[in-house]
Amino acid sequence: MKPCEPMAIGYFIPEFPGQTHIFFWRERQQLQAMGLRPDLVSTHRPPRHLVSHTWSESAAQETTYLFPPSAGQVAGALAELLRAGPAGWIGCLRAIATADVTGLTARLRLLGLVFVSAELAWCARARGWRHVHVHSCANAANIGMFARLLSGLSYSLTLHGGLHDYGPNQKNKWRYAAFGIVITRRLKADLEDTLKGFLPPVIKLAPMGVDLDVLKRAQPYEPWSGSGPFRLFSCGRLNPCKGHDDAVRALALLRRQGIDGHLTIAGQDDTHGCSYRSMLDSLIQELDLAGRVHLLGAVAEDIVRRELEHSHAFVLASLHEPLGVAIMEAMAMGIPVVVTREGGVPELVQHEADGLLVDARAPEQIAAALARLAADPGLARRLGAAGRQTVAERFHSGVSARAIADCVNSLTGKQ
């Protein structure tokens, strides 16, 4: 690498660019501003109905996809396997033998990932990557691990949720990593307790973040005046874990109090069968909320920003939320948030200080919190302003990018 050239690393995101991947795009931009060249690499393209961002097409054109492989990638992977020699093959076979998976089929799947990892190692060699950062602890982490055993390519991981969400073989995924990033204190404590003795020497705490230069209002926030629709917005994939059905039930309770609530939900069903969306549609009809609940599907970030700009409050009724980029986006736009105190959310939102926390599976609590905001414009203004300040201080996208950049620079000897 010439002195004036940015250091090249692989920036590995499974099924990129998906509907929840705006955070990765922002973090990559921050890494570029910090003097790195994070080249996009992914397992495969996501389903077309989940691709929604304005930058998605250009991002896909920049991304190297490992599956399906091109003829050149197949040839490169075979060359990488030959280059690894018996030492590399034995290392991979040993990792498969010691993996905490059950059954022959699971071990054969790992064996198949060895070839994909050879593709990754070949891409790294061809593009001059000095490291690969893997934004997943599922199979992408296995691919990074095998690439390390085949070629010596260093890799790191970001943990975005509970280890149980990312499948088996966590000990091997982490023991060979150069460093790890964890987004909340709670997840970090769980990781250190569960994988004690199998972790890399450096584990950094660095929350996800948003771009405050993009998420800013065109007009000052105005609480609900008491007349016209009380506009509520929610954003999250249409999955039962997001609790959108509880938000809909809360809206029905709110309207029974005489508050003309309207709820807009941005997000697409990711179960492929559209089963949760169908359930929401049925619930909306059952509660007589047609025309009061609007399901936008997967939308670009400019649509999300527009909805936040024109909403009086944000609501997210998640049953589990590792941290919540959508919540950060709402806070950055200066609107008050009503969210469940699940997962890492209490590390982001302080009850009564910069938002309102409620229990999961408690639509009556959601309705009561929203009614407070509707009745108290001063509270709504105060919470919205404090939320913006919280994000500006601790949850901007430069935080996680700086953690990755510092670790990579330390690893490669660059000061």
N, C-alpha and C positions, 0 to 999 in steps of 0.2 A: 504494500500500500504506500503510495506516494504521500509525503508529509501534508500536502494541501488537500488530499482527498478525504472525504468523510469515511469513517469506519463502517464497513458493511456488515449487517447482521440479518439473519432470517427472522421474520416476524410472523409466527405461525398461529393461525386462527382457523379452527375447524369450520367447515360450511360457511365460508365467508363470501360475500357480505350478507348477513342475515338481518332480520328486522330489529334485533336488539344490539347491533354492532356499531352504533354511532360512537360509543365510548372508545372502541379500538381505533377508529378513524381519527378521533381527536388526539388520542395518546400518541399515535404514529406521527401526527403533525408536530407534536411537541418534541418527540425524539429527533425529528429532522431539524428542528430549531436548535436543538442541543448538540448538533454536530455529528449525528449518526445517520446512516443510510439504512433504514429498516425496510428490507425488501419483503413484500407480501408473499406468503406461501400458505396454502390451505389444502385440506384433504380433498374436497370436491365442492362444487357449486351447491347452494341451497335450492330448495324448490322455488320455482319462479314466483309463486304467490306470496313468498316471504321477502322478496326483494323490493324495497320501496324507496330507498334514499336517493336524493338527487345525485349523489356521487357514486352510486352503486355500480353503474356500468363502467365508468372509468376505473374504479377500483378493481373490478373483475378483470379488466384488460391488463392491469398491472400485476395481477396475481398469478403465481405459478401453482397449478393444481396437480396434486400427486395422483389423482384418480379421476377419470381413466388416464393412464399414462400414454404419452406420445411414443412414437418409435424411438425418438432420440432419448427419451427418459428411460425406456426399457434398456437400450444399449448402455446408457450411462450407469444404470443400476447394476447391470451385469458386470461392467468394468469395475465398479466399486466393490462388488462382492469378491471378485478375483483379487483386487488390490488388498482387501482385508486379510485374506489368507486364513490358514487354520486357526491362528490365534483369535481373529475376529469371529469366526464361525463358532468356535468353542465358547467364547464369551457369551454369544447370543443364546446358544443351546443351554448353557448353564443358567442364564437368566430365565429361560423358559421353564427349565426343570425346577427352579426354586420359586417360581411365581405362585402366589397364593390364589390360584384359580382351581376350579373343580372340573374334572373330566377331561378326556382326551380332546373333545371338540374345542374346548377353550384353549388348550395348548396349541392345537393346530391353527387356530385363529392368530395366536401370537406369532407362530412361525410365518404365517402369511404377511404379517406386518414387518417382518425382517426385510422382505423385498422392498416394501414401501419406504422403509428407513434407508435402504441403499439409494433409492431415488433422492431422498432428502440429502444424504451425504454427498451425492454427485452434484446436486444443485448448489450445495454450499461450496464445493470445490470449484465449480464452473463460475460462480458469481463472486467468489472471494469472501464469503461470509466467515467471520471469525467466531461467531456464536449464533445460536438460535434461541429466541425466547418463545416459549410455548404458552399460549393463553388458554390452557385447558389441562385438566388432570385426568382426562379420559384416555381414549386410544391415541390421541395426538401425543400424549406424554410417553406412551409406549414406543411410538415411532421415534421420538427424540432420544429415548433411552437406547434403543437398538442402534441408532445412528452413532451415538457416542461409543458404543461397544465395537462397532465395525470400523470407525474411522478416527475416533478420538475427538470428534466435533463436540464442543461443550454446549450444554443447553441449560435453560432455566425454566421455571414454572411460575405461573400465577394461579393461586387458589381463589376462586370466585364464590365458592359455596361449600357445603359440607362434603367431606371426603366420600360419604356414602352415595353421593350423587354421581360420582365419577368412576364407579366400577372397581374391580379388584386390582391387585398387583401394585398397590400404592407404595409398599416398602421399596420395591425395585425402582419404581418411577422416581422416587425422591432420593434414594441413596446415591444414584449416579448423577444427579443434578448439581450444577455448580452453585446455584443459589435459588432462593424462592422468594416470591412476593405474596403477601396475604392481605386481603382487603379490610379485615376487621380484627379487633382485639380478640373477640370471641372465637373466630375461626383460627387465629394464631394459637390461642391456648389449647383448643381442641387438637390441632395438628401436632403440637409439641407433646401433648399427652398421649395421643394415639400412636405416633410414629417415633417415639423416643428411641434414639440409637440408630435411626435410619435416615436422618435429615442431613442436608448439606450444612456446611459451617455457617452460612449466612442466610438468615430468614428475616426479611424486612417487612414491616407493617406499612402499607401504602394504600389508602382507599382509592377507589375509582373517583373520577371527577368529571366536571363539565367545563365548557368554554364560556367564560363570562362575557367575552367580547361578542359572541354570537347570541347568547341568551340574555338579551337586555331589552327593556321595554321601549316601544315608540312613544307611549303615553303613560303617565303615572297611573298606578293601580287605583281603581275606585271600587270600594266595597259595594255590596248590594244596597240599593236605595230603599228597598221595601216595595217597589212596584216593578212590574215586568218580570221576566224569568230570572230566577236565581240560578245562574249558569255554573255547572259543575263539570270538571274534566277529570278523566282517568286515562292512564296510558300504561299498557302492558299486554303482552301476548295473551291471546284468548286460551287460557289454560286454567283448570280448576284451582291451581295453587295461587293464582292472582286474586281470587275471591270476588270477581266482578259480580257474581250473583248476589253476594251480600251487599254490595254497593247499590244494586238495583232494588233490593228489598229495603234498604235504608231510604232510598228516594221515595218509595211508596209511603213509608212512615212519615217522611218529611212533608209530603203533599197532604197527608191526612191532618197535619197541623195547620194547614192553610198557606203553606209556603210553596210558591209556584216553581218548584225545582225542575231543572232539565239537566240530564246527564249525557255527556258525550264520551265514548270510550274509543280510544285508538289502539289497534292491535289486531293481529290476525290469528285465527285458529291454527295451532301448530300440531294438531293431532292427525292431520291429513284427512280424517273423516268428517271434519267440521262438526264433531259431536258436541263440543262445549258451546259453540256458537248457536247450534240448534237448540240446546237447552236454554240459553239466554233468550233467544227469540220466543220460545214457549213461555218463559217466565215473564217476559215483558207483556205478552198478550194476557196471561193469567192475572197480572196485577193491574191491568188496564193502563199501561204506560206507553202504548203506541203513540209515537209523535213526541214523547218526552224523553225517551232514551234513544240515542243515535250511535250505531256501531259503524265506525269509519273503516275498519279493516286496517291493513298495514299501510302506513302513510309516511311521507317524507318528513324530515325534521322541520322544514319550513311550515308545514301544516300543523305540527305539534306546537311550534312556537306561536302560530296564529291563534290556536285554540287557547293556549295559556294566556295570551295577551287579552283575550276577550272573556275569560272566565273569572268568576268571583271566588272560587275555591277549588282546590285539587283534592281528590280522594283516591286512596288505594287501599283495598281491603285484603291484602295478601295474607295467606295462611302461613307462608314462610317467605322471607325476603332477606337474602344475604346482606344487602345494603340498600340498593335502590337508586339507580341512575335517573329513572323517571321522577322520583321524588326530588332529587337534586335539581333537575331541570325546572320543576315547578318552583322550588325555593329560589333558584337563581332569577326567575322571572318575577319574584316579589309577590307571589300570591300565597295565602295561607294554606297549609296542608293539614288534612285529616288522614292519618295513616295508622296501620296496626303496629303494635310494639313487638313485632316478631323478628327473629334473627338478629341482624346487626343494625336494624333501623334505630334503636335507641342510641347508637353511637353517632347517628346523623341528626336525629330530631330530639330535642329536649322538650318534654311536655310543658306546655304553658309558656315556654321561653321563645321558641321559634317554630312551633307547630303544636298540634293536638294529637295525642296518642290514644288509641282505643284498643280493646282486646280483639283478637281474631274471632270470627264466627259470632259477632255481636252487632248485627245491623242496627239494633236499637241504640247502641252507643255511638255508632257512626251518625245516625240521624240526630241524636242529641248534640253532638259536637258541631255538626253543620248548622243546626238551629241556633247555637250560640253565635256562630260567625254571622249568620243572617241578622240576628237581633242586635249585634254589637259591632258597628263599623269600626270603632276605635281598636277593638281587639283584633279584627281582621287586618287592619293597617299595620298594627304593631307586630303581629306574627309574620306578616309578609315581608316587612323590612328586615326583621331579625333573621329570617330564613336566608335572604340574599346575603346578609353579612356572614352568616355561618359558612355558606358555600364559598364565599370569597376568601375566607381565612383558611379553610381546611379541606375543601372538596373540589378544587379546580384540577383540571387534567394534567397540569404540570407536576403534581405531587407524585403520581405513580410513574410518570415518564422520568422524573429526576431519579427515583429509586432504581429503575432499570438502568439508566445511563450511568449512574455512579457505580453500580455493581459490574456492568460490562467493562467500563473503563478500568476499574480496579483489577478485574480478571485478566484483561489483555495487557495491563501495564501502562495504559495511557493515562496521563495526568490531566 
